[in-house]
Amino acid sequence: MVSEETLLDVGRVVRPHGLDGQVVVELWTNRPERVAPGSHLEGPAGELDVVRSSSLGPAAGRARWLVSFQGVDSREAAERLRGAILQAAPIDEPGALWVHELIGARVVDDHGSAIGTVESVEANPASDLLVLDNGRLIPLAFVTAQAAACLTVTLPPGLLDL
C-alpha cells in the first residue's frame, strides 16, 4: 500500500450498476489505464483491484467507466462505494505536466518577470487553465518550461492586460 500523502485523486464512484457489484466510475484523469483490469486503486476501505472495465463514454465532459472490483460482488457492496473518491499513486512520466506538481509553482514569463503562483488548475475544453493567486488565468498550452517549482510561460501580447 502506498502512503496516503503520495496518492492522487483519480476518480469517483458515481453509483452502482446492476445487481452483480459493478459500479460507474467517473475518471478525473486522462489515463484510462487507471481502471484497466489488474490495476489497483485506493478507496475508503483500502485497496480495490480492478477485475473488468469498459468505457461508457463521456458524460458532461468526464469519462465514465463501468468497473468491477474484486470482492465487490453484490449491489449492496457496490452501494457502499457510492460517492467514494478513488486514489492511485502518481505515474512517473518524464516531461509530463501533472496537476499535483503545478499547484504552488511560481509562474514567470520569458524574461523572468513574476506573474503569480498557481493555486489550482481548471479544466477547460481548449486548454486547461492555470488559476493564479492574483486571479489571472493562463492556458496550460502557454507553458514552455518547467523547473523546480517554477513554470515559464510564453504569452501572446495583451493576454494579461486589464
C-alpha positions, 0 to 999 in steps of 0.5 A: 500500500502506498502512503496516503500523502503520495496518492492522487485523486483519480476518480469517483464512484458515481453509483452502482450498476446492476445487481452483480457489484459493478459500479460507474466510475467517473475518471478525473484523469486522462489515463484510462489505464487507471481502471484497466483490469489488474490495476489497483486503486485506493478507496475508503476501505483500502485497496480495490483491484480492478477485475473488468472495465469498459468505457461508457463514454463521456458524460458532461465532459468526464469519462465514465467507466463501468468497473468491477472490483474484486470482492465487490460482488453484490449491489449492496457492496457496490452501494457502499462505494457510492460517492467514494473518491478513488486514489492511485499513486502518481505515474512517473512520466518524464516531461509530463505536466501533472496537476499535483506538481503545478499547484504552488509553482511560481509562474514567470514569463520569458524574461523572468518577470513574476506573474503569480503562483498557481493555486489550482488548475481548471479544466477547460475544453481548449486548454486547461487553465492555470488559476493564479493567486492574483486571479489571472488565468493562463492556458496550460498550452502557454507553458514552455518550461518547467523547473523546480517549482517554477513554470515559464510561460510564453504569452501572446501580447495583451493576454494579461492586460486589464 
